[in-house]
């Protein structure tokens, strides 16, 4: 872990965090019953990490440097996706007695995010000679 790698991840995280905030604010009008901003952010982030991770493998058609992969996959996607927000919003729904809405939030978030990462990987693998991998170094799996 070098200073350069840390700085790259921090810059990506700042950008991802800003994007998360902007989308959350824009989604407030539709987020009365469920936290749709968080759900949409997590789906988009899941798709992005699946797409980018597969497209930019070192052995693929669009290889990217380790630093660029860290910037996007750990930095941007890590700052953008909102599992902690999802967890807090689900707890708030449960504490408010909205158990069905809390369970719907969990089901939609988990199923749609796993589907989004799979779709991102599928789309990218068509461009990348049917690549089977997304992460190529251990830290990318921590995103």
N, C-alpha and C positions, 0 to 999 in steps of 0.2 A: 504494500500500500504506500504509494508515493504521494507527495504533496500535490503533484500535478493531477493524479487520479482523484484525490479528494476534492480539489478545486473544480474539476470537470463534473463530478457528481453533484457538488453543491450548486453549481450554476444550472445544471439540468433540473435539480430539485426546485430551485427558485422559479424557473420557468413553468414547471409542472404545477407548482402550488398556485402561481398566479392564474394559470388556465383553469384550475379547479375552482378557485374563488369566482372568477368571471362567469363560468358556466353555472355555478351554484346560484349566483345572484340572478342570472337570466332565467333560471328554472323556478324561481320562487313562486310565480303565479300559478304554476301547474302542480306545486308540491303541497297541496292542502292535506290530502289523505295519506300520501306516501311520499318519502323523500326522493322524488323523481330525479332531481339533480344528481344526487349521489349514485342512484342506480344507473343513470345514463353515463356518468363519468366512469364508473367502474366497468361498464360494458365497453365504452370507447377505449379505455386504457388496456383492457384485456385484449381487444382486437389489435390495438397498436403494438403491444409487446409480442403477440403471436406473429403478426405480419413482419415487423422489423427484425425480430430475432431470427426468423427463418430466412428472410431475404438477404441478410447481411452475414451469414455464416462464412467463415474463412474459406470453406471448401465450395461455396456456392457461386452463383452468377454475379452477385453484387456484394462482394466481400467488403466489410468495413473494418476500420481499425478498432482495436480493443477500447481505445479512448472514446470513439464515437458510440460504440455499443454501450459503454458505461454511462455516457451522457444521456442517451435515450432510454435505455432499459432500466437502469438503476436511478438515474437522476430524474428525467422527465416523468417516466411512468411511475416511479416511486413517489414523487411529489404530487402527481396528478391523481392517482387512484386513492381511494378513501376508505380503506377497510376500517380504520378506527372510527371515522364518522358513521359508517354503516353500523358498526357495533353500538355506538352511543345512541343513534336514532332508533335502532331496534329495541334497546333497553328502555328508551323513553316511551315507545309504543306499548311495551309490556307493562311498564309501571302505570301507564294511563288506562290500563285495562283493555287495550285494543289488541288482544291476542291474535285474532284472525289477521289483522293488518300487519302485525309484527311477523307472523309466519309467512304471509304473502311477500313481505319485504325480503325475508331470508330466502325463500324459494326463488323469487324473481332474480335477486342479486346473484345467488350461487349458480343457478342453472343458466341464466343468460350470460354471465361472465365466463363460465367454462365454455359455453357455446361460442362466444365471441373470440376467445383465444384460439379455439379450434378452427373457427372460420378464418381468422387472420393467418394461422399457420397453413391452412389448406390453400388459400389464395396465393400466399407467398411461395408455397412449395410447387405450384404450377409454373412459376417463373424461375424456380431454383432447382430444376431437374429432380423433382419429387423428393426434396430434402425431408428427412425424418426428424431432424433435431431443431430445436429453437435456441436453447442455451448452449454455449460452447465452453464456458468456464463456470466454475462453481458459483461465483458471486452473482452471476446473472440469474441464477435460480432463486436468489434471495429477494429479487425485485418484488 
